[in-house]
Amino acid sequence: MGDSFVTVLPDGRDLGWLELGDPAGMPVFAFHGTPGSRLQLAIDDSPMRAAGLRLVCPDRPGYGLSTFHLGRRLVDWPRDVAHLADHLGLDHFAVMGISGGGPHSAVCAALLGDRVTSAAIVSGVGPLADPRATEGMMRSNRILTSLARRRSRVLHVALNLQVSALRRWPSRAFDLMVKQLPPADVAILTRPAVRALLERDAVRSSRTAGAAAVQDFELFAADWGFDLGAIETPVHVWQGDADVNVPPHHARLLHAAIPGSVLHEFAGEGHFMAFDHLEDICAALTSDVTQR
Protein backbone atom coordinates (compact mmCIF):
# COMPACT_ATOMS: atom_id res chain seq x y z
CA MET A 1 0.00 0.00 0.00
CA GLY A 2 1.30 3.45 -0.91
CA ASP A 3 1.40 6.50 1.32
CA SER A 4 -1.74 8.45 2.25
CA PHE A 5 -1.90 12.24 2.22
CA VAL A 6 -4.32 15.04 3.13
CA THR A 7 -4.76 18.49 1.61
CA VAL A 8 -7.15 21.26 2.61
CA LEU A 9 -9.73 22.39 0.04
CA PRO A 10 -10.63 26.07 -0.47
CA ASP A 11 -13.78 25.68 1.67
CA GLY A 12 -11.77 24.23 4.58
CA ARG A 13 -12.64 20.55 4.06
CA ASP A 14 -9.92 17.89 4.20
CA LEU A 15 -9.35 15.74 1.11
CA GLY A 16 -7.42 12.50 1.61
CA TRP A 17 -5.78 10.40 -1.07
CA LEU A 18 -3.46 7.47 -1.68
CA GLU A 19 -0.88 7.03 -4.44
CA LEU A 20 0.09 3.79 -6.20
CA GLY A 21 2.00 2.74 -9.31
CA ASP A 22 4.79 4.63 -11.03
CA PRO A 23 5.38 8.05 -9.38
CA ALA A 24 6.64 9.39 -12.72
CA GLY A 25 3.90 7.74 -14.77
CA MET A 26 0.78 9.00 -16.53
CA PRO A 27 -1.63 10.20 -13.80
CA VAL A 28 -4.96 8.43 -13.33
CA PHE A 29 -7.46 9.51 -10.66
CA ALA A 30 -9.22 6.37 -9.40
CA PHE A 31 -12.52 6.59 -7.53
CA HIS A 32 -13.63 3.95 -5.02
CA GLY A 33 -17.03 2.30 -4.63
CA THR A 34 -19.97 2.86 -2.25
CA PRO A 35 -19.26 2.52 0.61
CA GLY A 36 -15.48 2.46 0.52
CA SER A 37 -12.35 4.59 0.62
CA ARG A 38 -8.98 5.00 -1.03
CA LEU A 39 -7.91 1.79 0.77
CA GLN A 40 -10.33 -0.19 -1.42
CA LEU A 41 -7.98 0.49 -4.34
CA ALA A 42 -4.73 -0.32 -2.51
CA ILE A 43 -4.20 -3.48 -4.55
CA ASP A 44 -1.10 -4.99 -6.13
CA ASP A 45 0.13 -2.09 -8.22
CA SER A 46 2.49 -4.06 -10.47
CA PRO A 47 0.09 -3.77 -13.49
CA MET A 48 0.05 0.02 -13.00
CA ARG A 49 3.82 0.19 -12.79
CA ALA A 50 4.15 -2.00 -15.87
CA ALA A 51 1.73 0.28 -17.75
CA GLY A 52 3.55 3.41 -16.58
CA LEU A 53 0.57 4.73 -14.60
CA ARG A 54 0.52 6.84 -11.45
CA LEU A 55 -2.74 6.08 -9.61
CA VAL A 56 -4.10 8.85 -7.39
CA CYS A 57 -6.96 7.47 -5.26
CA PRO A 58 -8.92 10.20 -3.42
CA ASP A 59 -11.44 9.63 -0.64
CA ARG A 60 -14.80 11.11 -1.59
CA PRO A 61 -16.39 13.45 0.99
CA GLY A 62 -17.25 11.62 4.21
CA TYR A 63 -15.11 8.58 3.43
CA GLY A 64 -11.63 7.78 4.73
CA LEU A 65 -9.68 10.95 5.49
CA SER A 66 -12.04 13.33 3.65
CA THR A 67 -14.48 15.61 5.47
CA PHE A 68 -18.20 15.04 4.95
CA HIS A 69 -19.70 17.64 2.59
CA LEU A 70 -23.24 18.48 3.65
CA GLY A 71 -25.53 19.15 0.69
CA ARG A 72 -22.99 18.13 -1.92
CA ARG A 73 -24.01 17.44 -5.51
CA LEU A 74 -22.47 15.08 -8.00
CA VAL A 75 -21.30 18.07 -10.03
CA ASP A 76 -19.28 19.32 -7.03
CA TRP A 77 -16.83 16.41 -7.27
CA PRO A 78 -14.88 17.68 -10.33
CA ARG A 79 -13.93 20.82 -8.38
CA ASP A 80 -12.39 18.69 -5.63
CA VAL A 81 -10.53 16.61 -8.20
CA ALA A 82 -9.31 19.70 -10.07
CA HIS A 83 -8.03 21.20 -6.80
CA LEU A 84 -6.12 18.01 -5.99
CA ALA A 85 -4.70 17.91 -9.52
CA ASP A 86 -3.55 21.53 -9.16
CA HIS A 87 -2.03 20.70 -5.77
CA LEU A 88 -0.07 17.85 -7.40
CA GLY A 89 0.92 19.98 -10.40
CA LEU A 90 -1.04 17.85 -12.88
CA ASP A 91 -2.52 19.63 -15.89
CA HIS A 92 -3.94 16.52 -17.55
CA PHE A 93 -5.01 13.12 -16.20
CA ALA A 94 -7.27 10.14 -16.84
CA VAL A 95 -10.10 9.08 -14.52
CA MET A 96 -11.39 5.66 -13.48
CA GLY A 97 -14.40 4.91 -11.30
CA ILE A 98 -15.40 1.55 -9.86
CA SER A 99 -19.03 0.84 -8.86
CA GLY A 100 -20.19 3.98 -7.00
CA GLY A 101 -17.10 5.69 -8.39
CA GLY A 102 -18.52 5.29 -11.90
CA PRO A 103 -20.81 8.36 -11.85
CA HIS A 104 -17.92 10.35 -10.36
CA SER A 105 -15.70 9.33 -13.27
CA ALA A 106 -18.45 10.32 -15.74
CA VAL A 107 -19.00 13.76 -14.19
CA CYS A 108 -15.27 14.52 -14.34
CA ALA A 109 -15.19 13.50 -18.01
CA ALA A 110 -18.18 15.78 -18.63
CA LEU A 111 -17.13 18.89 -16.71
CA LEU A 112 -13.33 19.02 -16.66
CA GLY A 113 -12.96 19.36 -20.42
CA ASP A 114 -9.65 18.46 -22.01
CA ARG A 115 -7.96 18.13 -18.62
CA VAL A 116 -9.38 14.57 -18.64
CA THR A 117 -7.56 12.58 -21.31
CA SER A 118 -9.60 9.36 -21.01
CA ALA A 119 -12.08 7.73 -18.65
CA ALA A 120 -13.03 4.25 -17.45
CA ILE A 121 -16.28 3.25 -15.77
CA VAL A 122 -15.92 -0.21 -14.20
CA SER A 123 -19.01 -2.01 -12.88
CA GLY A 124 -20.33 1.53 -12.61
CA VAL A 125 -23.68 2.66 -11.24
CA GLY A 126 -26.00 4.19 -13.83
CA PRO A 127 -28.82 6.65 -13.09
CA LEU A 128 -30.90 4.91 -10.40
CA ALA A 129 -33.95 6.97 -11.37
CA ASP A 130 -34.21 4.88 -14.55
CA PRO A 131 -37.13 2.45 -14.04
CA ARG A 132 -35.02 -0.46 -15.34
CA ALA A 133 -32.15 0.19 -12.93
CA THR A 134 -33.14 -2.57 -10.51
CA GLU A 135 -33.64 -5.31 -13.14
CA GLY A 136 -31.43 -8.24 -12.12
CA MET A 137 -30.27 -6.49 -8.95
CA MET A 138 -29.87 -8.44 -5.71
CA ARG A 139 -32.63 -7.87 -3.17
CA SER A 140 -30.67 -5.73 -0.68
CA ASN A 141 -29.61 -3.25 -3.37
CA ARG A 142 -33.15 -3.13 -4.81
CA ILE A 143 -34.41 -2.10 -1.38
CA LEU A 144 -31.69 0.56 -0.97
CA THR A 145 -32.43 1.93 -4.45
CA SER A 146 -36.15 2.15 -3.69
CA LEU A 147 -35.43 4.00 -0.43
CA ALA A 148 -33.01 6.36 -2.20
CA ARG A 149 -35.58 7.22 -4.88
CA ARG A 150 -38.02 8.23 -2.12
CA ARG A 151 -35.28 9.86 0.00
CA SER A 152 -36.61 7.80 2.88
CA ARG A 153 -35.12 8.21 6.35
CA VAL A 154 -35.02 4.42 6.51
CA LEU A 155 -32.11 4.56 4.05
CA HIS A 156 -30.05 6.35 6.72
CA VAL A 157 -30.78 3.60 9.24
CA ALA A 158 -30.08 0.79 6.78
CA LEU A 159 -26.77 2.10 5.46
CA ASN A 160 -25.46 3.19 8.85
CA LEU A 161 -26.20 -0.31 10.17
CA GLN A 162 -24.50 -1.87 7.14
CA VAL A 163 -21.35 0.24 7.52
CA SER A 164 -21.28 -0.36 11.28
CA ALA A 165 -21.58 -4.13 10.80
CA LEU A 166 -18.78 -4.10 8.22
CA ARG A 167 -16.57 -2.11 10.61
CA ARG A 168 -17.23 -4.26 13.70
CA TRP A 169 -17.64 -7.74 12.18
CA PRO A 170 -16.04 -7.59 8.72
CA SER A 171 -15.49 -11.31 8.31
CA ARG A 172 -19.08 -12.20 9.23
CA ALA A 173 -20.49 -9.37 7.08
CA PHE A 174 -18.51 -10.48 4.03
CA ASP A 175 -19.55 -14.10 4.56
CA LEU A 176 -23.20 -13.01 4.43
CA MET A 177 -22.59 -10.88 1.34
CA VAL A 178 -20.83 -13.66 -0.55
CA LYS A 179 -23.94 -15.84 -0.23
CA GLN A 180 -25.83 -13.38 -2.47
CA LEU A 181 -23.20 -13.20 -5.22
CA PRO A 182 -22.56 -15.14 -8.44
CA PRO A 183 -19.74 -17.74 -8.62
CA ALA A 184 -17.35 -15.36 -10.40
CA ASP A 185 -17.53 -12.86 -7.53
CA VAL A 186 -17.29 -15.60 -4.90
CA ALA A 187 -14.08 -16.85 -6.54
CA ILE A 188 -12.54 -13.36 -6.35
CA LEU A 189 -13.70 -12.53 -2.83
CA THR A 190 -12.36 -15.79 -1.41
CA ARG A 191 -8.83 -14.92 -2.51
CA PRO A 192 -6.94 -14.14 0.74
CA ALA A 193 -5.36 -10.93 -0.61
CA VAL A 194 -8.68 -9.53 -1.89
CA ARG A 195 -10.55 -10.48 1.27
CA ALA A 196 -7.86 -8.89 3.47
CA LEU A 197 -7.92 -5.72 1.35
CA LEU A 198 -11.69 -5.25 1.61
CA GLU A 199 -11.84 -6.15 5.30
CA ARG A 200 -9.09 -3.61 6.04
CA ASP A 201 -11.05 -0.96 4.16
CA ALA A 202 -14.19 -1.81 6.16
CA VAL A 203 -12.48 -1.85 9.57
CA ARG A 204 -10.86 1.54 8.93
CA SER A 205 -13.99 3.21 7.59
CA SER A 206 -14.68 6.71 8.89
CA ARG A 207 -17.44 7.61 11.34
CA THR A 208 -19.23 9.49 8.55
CA ALA A 209 -19.02 6.64 6.01
CA GLY A 210 -22.67 5.69 6.57
CA ALA A 211 -23.83 9.27 5.90
CA ALA A 212 -21.57 9.42 2.84
CA ALA A 213 -23.07 6.18 1.49
CA VAL A 214 -26.59 7.60 1.96
CA GLN A 215 -25.51 10.72 0.09
CA ASP A 216 -24.09 8.62 -2.76
CA PHE A 217 -27.28 6.59 -3.17
CA GLU A 218 -29.47 9.69 -3.12
CA LEU A 219 -27.24 11.43 -5.67
CA PHE A 220 -27.34 8.41 -7.97
CA ALA A 221 -31.15 8.26 -7.71
CA ALA A 222 -31.64 11.98 -8.43
CA ASP A 223 -30.97 14.05 -11.55
CA TRP A 224 -27.19 13.87 -12.01
CA GLY A 225 -27.01 17.53 -12.98
CA PHE A 226 -25.04 17.12 -16.20
CA ASP A 227 -25.53 15.67 -19.67
CA LEU A 228 -23.87 12.31 -20.35
CA GLY A 229 -24.36 13.08 -24.03
CA ALA A 230 -22.04 16.09 -23.77
CA ILE A 231 -18.99 13.97 -22.84
CA GLU A 232 -16.28 14.31 -25.49
CA THR A 233 -13.54 12.43 -23.62
CA PRO A 234 -12.88 8.83 -24.75
CA VAL A 235 -14.78 6.56 -22.32
CA HIS A 236 -14.51 2.80 -21.81
CA VAL A 237 -17.31 1.04 -19.91
CA TRP A 238 -16.39 -2.31 -18.31
CA GLN A 239 -19.07 -4.73 -17.11
CA GLY A 240 -19.67 -8.35 -16.16
CA ASP A 241 -23.02 -9.67 -17.32
CA ALA A 242 -23.48 -11.71 -14.12
CA ASP A 243 -23.20 -8.64 -11.87
CA VAL A 244 -26.08 -8.51 -9.35
CA ASN A 245 -24.75 -5.50 -7.39
CA VAL A 246 -24.88 -3.22 -10.45
CA PRO A 247 -26.60 -5.20 -13.22
CA PRO A 248 -25.42 -4.97 -16.85
CA HIS A 249 -28.33 -2.71 -17.79
CA HIS A 250 -26.43 0.14 -16.09
CA ALA A 251 -23.39 -0.28 -18.34
CA ARG A 252 -25.55 -0.54 -21.44
CA LEU A 253 -27.45 2.61 -20.48
CA LEU A 254 -24.22 4.54 -19.90
CA HIS A 255 -22.74 3.25 -23.15
CA ALA A 256 -25.85 4.30 -25.09
CA ALA A 257 -25.80 7.78 -23.52
CA ILE A 258 -22.08 8.60 -23.87
CA PRO A 259 -21.08 9.36 -27.47
CA GLY A 260 -18.29 7.19 -28.84
CA SER A 261 -17.95 5.14 -25.67
CA VAL A 262 -16.67 1.57 -25.89
CA LEU A 263 -18.50 -1.19 -23.99
CA HIS A 264 -16.48 -4.17 -22.74
CA GLU A 265 -18.97 -6.76 -21.47
CA PHE A 266 -17.76 -10.10 -20.13
CA ALA A 267 -19.92 -13.22 -19.99
CA GLY A 268 -20.22 -14.86 -16.58
CA GLU A 269 -18.24 -12.19 -14.73
CA GLY A 270 -19.52 -10.23 -11.77
CA HIS A 271 -19.19 -6.97 -9.88
CA PHE A 272 -15.57 -7.44 -8.79
CA MET A 273 -14.21 -8.03 -12.29
CA ALA A 274 -11.75 -5.13 -11.91
CA PHE A 275 -9.44 -7.42 -9.94
CA ASP A 276 -9.06 -9.63 -13.03
CA HIS A 277 -9.00 -6.92 -15.70
CA LEU A 278 -6.83 -4.20 -14.22
CA GLU A 279 -4.14 -4.67 -16.87
CA ASP A 280 -6.71 -4.34 -19.67
CA ILE A 281 -8.22 -1.23 -18.09
CA CYS A 282 -4.78 0.36 -17.70
CA ALA A 283 -3.93 -0.47 -21.31
CA ALA A 284 -7.15 1.14 -22.58
CA LEU A 285 -6.51 4.34 -20.62
CA THR A 286 -2.97 4.68 -21.95
CA SER A 287 -4.03 3.78 -25.50
CA ASP A 288 -6.61 6.55 -25.56
CA VAL A 289 -3.97 9.09 -24.57
CA THR A 290 -1.39 7.99 -27.16
CA GLN A 291 -3.99 8.07 -29.92
CA ARG A 292 -5.14 11.65 -29.20
ZAFI-52397 format. One record per residue: residue in one letter; x, y, z of N, C-alpha, C in turn. Coordinates in steps of 0.1 Angstrom, whole numbers, plus 5000, padded with zeros to 4 digits. Example, Ala and Ser with C-alpha at 12.3 -4.5 7.8 and 13.67 -1.06 7.14 Angstrom:
2
a513249435078512349555078513249675078;s512849785071513749895071512950005079;
//
This chain:
292
m500849885000500050005000500950125000;g500550224992501350354991501050445003;d501650555002501450655013500150735011;s499550765023498350855023498650995026;f497951085020498151225022496851305024;v496951425029495751505031496051645027;t495151715019495251855016494051925020;v494052055022492952135026492352205014;l491052185012490352245000490052395003;p489652464993489452614995488352645006;d487352545007486252575017486652515031;g487852475033488252425046488152275048;r487552205039487452065041488751995038;d488951875045490151795042489851705030;l490851675022490651575011491851485012;g491551355015492651255016492851175003;w494051125001494251044989495450954992;l495550854983496550754983497250744969;e498550724969499150704956499750564954;l499650514942500150384938500750394924;g501550284920502050274907503350354905;d503550404893504850464890504750614893;p505550664902505450814906505650904894;a506450854884506650944873505750914861;g504750824863503950774852502850874849;m502050824839500850904835499850904846;p499351024850498451024862497050974859;v496450894868495050844867494450864880;f493350944881492550954893491550844894;a491650764905490850644906489850664918;f488550634915487550664925486950534930;h486850524943486450394950484950384949;g484450264954483050234954482250294966;t480950244967480050294977479650174986;p479850174999480750255006482250215003;g483150285008484550255005485450365009;s486750355004487650465006488850434997;r489850524998491050504990491750364992;l491550315004492150185008491550064999;q490350084994489749984986490549964973;l491350064969492050054957493550024959;a493949994972495349974975495749824972;i495549794959495849654955497249644949;d497649524945498949504939499049604927;d500049694928500149794918501149764907;s501549634906502549594895501949624881;p500649594879500149624865500249774862;m500049864872500050004870501550044867;r502449994874503850024872504249974858;a503849854854504249804841503649894830;a502449944833501750034823502250174823;g503150204833503550344834502550444839;l501750394849500650474854500850514869;r500550634872500550684886499150704890;l498750614899497350614904497150704916;v496250804915495950894926494550854930;c494350804943493050754947492550844959;p491650934955491151024966489950964973;d489850994986488650964994487551064990;r486351024986485251114984484751174998;p484051284997483651355010482951255019;g483451255032482751165042483451035043;y484250995034484950865034486450885038;g486950785045488450785047488850905055;l489750985049490351095055489651225051;s488651215042488051335037486751375045;t486651505047485551565055484251545048;f483151515055481851505050481451645044;h480751645033480351765026478851775026;l478251845035476851855037476251925024;g475251865018474551915007475251904994;r476251824993477051814981476251764969;r476651794957476051744945477051674937;l476651584928477551514920478551604912;v477951714908478751814900479751894908;d479751874921480751934930482051864929;w482051734927483251644927484351694918;p484051724905485151774897485951884902;r485351974910486152084916487152034926;d486751934934487651874944488851804936;v488451734926489551664918490451764911;a489951874906490751974899491652044909;h491152064922492052124932493152034935;l492851904937493951804940494951794929;a494451794916495351794905496251914905;d495652034908496452154908497552144919;h497152094931498052074942499151984939;l498951884930499951794926500751834913;g500351954908500952004896500651924883;l499451874883499051794871498051864863;d498451894850497551964841496551874835;h496951754831496151654825496151524832;f495151444831495051314838493851234833;a493951104835492751014832491950994844;v490750944843489950914855489450774853;m489250704865488650574865487750564878;g486550514876485650494887485150354888;i485150294899484650154901483350164910;s482350094905481050084911480450224914;g480350264927479850404930480850514926;g482050474922482950574916482650604901;g481850514895481550534881480950664877;p479850704884479250844882480250954884;h481150934893482151044896483151044885;s483450934879484350934867483651004856;a482350974854481651034843481451184844;v481251234856481051384858482351454856;c483451394859484751454857485051464842;a484651354834484851354820483951464813;a482851484819481851584814482251724817;l482751754829482951894833484351944833;l485351854832486751904833487351924820;g486651914809487051944796488351864792;d489251924785490351854780491451824791;r491151864803492051814814492051664815;v490851604813490651464814490951394800;t492051314800492451264787491751134783;s491251064792490450944790489750904803;a488750814802487950774813487550634813;a487550564824487050434826485950424836;i484850354833483750324842483750174844;v483950124856484149984858483049934868;s482149844863481049804871480349924877;g480150024869479750154874478250174875;v477750244885476350274888475850364877;g474750334871474050424862472950504869;p472250594862471250664869470150574876;l470050584889469150494896467650534894;a467450654889466050704886465550624874;d466350564866465850494854465050374860;p463750354854462950254860463450114858;r464450094849465049954847466249934855;a466650034863467950024871467949904880;t466849854885466949744895466749604889;e466549604875466449474869467649384871;g467449274876468649184879469449214891;m469049314899469749354911469449274923;m470449244931470149164943469249234952;r468549164961467449214968467849334977;s468949324984469349434993469649564986;n470249554974470449674966469149734960;r468249644957466849694952466249774963;i466249724975465649794986466349934988;l467649934988468350064990468050164979;t467950114967467650194956466250254957;s465250174961463850224963463850324974;l464550304985464650404996465250534991;a466350524983467050644978466150724969;r465350654960464450724951463450804959;r463050754971462050824979462650914989;r464050914990464750995000464250955014;s464050835016463450785029464450785040;r464050825052464950825064465350685067;v464650585062465050445065466350415058;l466650485047467950465040469050495050;h468950595058470050635067470250525077;v469150475083469250365092469950245086;a469450205074469950085068471450095065;l471850205059473250215055474250235066;n473750305077474550325088474750195096;l473750105096473849975102474749885094;q474649895080475549815071477049855073;v477349985074478750025075479249995089;s478350005099478749965113479049825114;a478249735108478449595108479749555101;l480049625089481249595082482449635091;r482349745098483449795106483749705118;r482649655125482849575137483049425135;w482349375124482449235122482649205107;p483749255102484049245087483949105081;s484549005088484548875083483148815082;r482348835092480948785092480148855082;a480348985081479549065071479849025057;f481148995054481548955040481048815037;d481048725048480448595046479048605042;l478248685048476848705044476648765030;m477548855027477448915013477748815002;v478748735005479248634995478048544991;k477248515000476148424998475148474987;q475148604985474248664975474848684961;l476148644960476848684948477048564938;p477248594926477448494916478848424918;p479048304912480348234914481548304910;a481548394900482748464896483148564907;d482148624914482548714925482948644937;v482348524940482748444951484248404949;a484548364937485948324935486948434937;i486648554934487548664936487548704951;l486448704958486348754972486948644982;t487048524977487648424986489248424984;r489748504976491248514975491648584987;p492648524995493148595007493548735006;a494248774995494648914994493549004992;v492548964984491349054981490549064994;r490248955000489448955013490149045023;a491449035025492149115035492149265031;l492249295018492149435014490749495017;l489649425014488349475016488049485031;e488449385039488249395053488949505060;r490149535055490949645060490249775058;d489749785045488949905042487749925051;a487049815053485849825062486149865076;v487249795082487549825096488049965098;r488650025088489150155089488250265084;s487050225081486050325076485850445086;s485550555081485350675089484050675096;r483850755106482650765113481450825105;t481850895094480850955085480550875073;a481150755072481050665060479550635057;g478750605068477350575066476650695059;a476850815065476250935059476650955045;a477950925042478450945028477850845019;a477650725023476950625015475550665012;v474850715022473450765020473450875009;q474450965010474551075001474751024987;d475650924986475950864972474650814966;f473950724974472750664968471750764964;e471550874972470550974969471051054957;l472351074955472851144943472651064931;f472850934932472750844920471250834916;a470350844926468950834923468250964918;a468951074920468451204916468951244902;d468551354897469051404885470551434887;w471451384878472851394880473351534878;g472651614871473051754870473951784859;f474151694850475051714838474551624827;d474951644815474551574803475551464799;l475251344801476151234796476451244782;g475551294774475651314760476651424756;a477051504765478051614762479451574764;i479651444769481051404772481751384758;e482951444757483751434745485051354747;t485351324760486551244764486251104760;p487351034755487150884753486850814765;v485750734765485250664777485150514774;h485650424783485550284782484650244794;v483650164791482750104801482949954802;w483349914814483649774817482549714826;q482149594822480949534829480949384828;g480649314839480349174838478849144837;d478449054829477049034827476348954838;a477148904847476548834859476548924871;d476849044870476849144881475449154887;v475249134900473949154906474049274916;n475249324919475249454926474849574917;v475549584906475149684896474949604883;p473749574879473449484868473949544855;p474049464844474649504832473849614825;h472549624828471749734822472349874825;h472949884836473650014839474750054829;a475549954826476649974817476150004803;r475049934799474449954786473850084784;l473250134795472550264795473650374794;l474750364802475850454801476450454787;h476750344782477350334769476450394758;a475150374759474250434749474150584750;a474350634762474250784765475550864762;i476650794763477950864761478450844747;p478550954739478950944725480350874724;g480450784715481750724712482350634722;s481550604733482150514743482250374738;v483150304745483350164741482950074753;l482049974750481549884760482349754760;h482849714771483549584773482749504782;e481949414777481049324785481549184785;f481649124797482248994799481248894804;a481148784797480148684800480548614813;g479648594822479848514834480548594845;e481048714843481848784853480948874861;g481348904873480548984882481049124885;h480649164897480849304901482349334904;f483049234908484449264912485449224901;m485049234889485849204877487049284876;a487149404882488249494881489549424886;f489449334895490649264901491249174890;d490449124880490949044870491249114857;h490849244856491049314843491849444844;l492549454855493249584858494249614847;e494949514842495949534831495249584819;d494049524815493349574803492849714805;i492349744817491849884819492949984818;c494149954824495250044823495650054809;a495649954801496149954787495150044779;a493850034781492850114774493050264777;l493350294790493550434794494750494787;t495850424787497050474780496950474765;s496250384760496050384745495250504740;d494250544748493450664744494350784744;v495250794753496050914754497050914742;t497650804739498650804728498050824715;q496750794714496050814701495550954699;r495451034709494951164708495951264702;
//
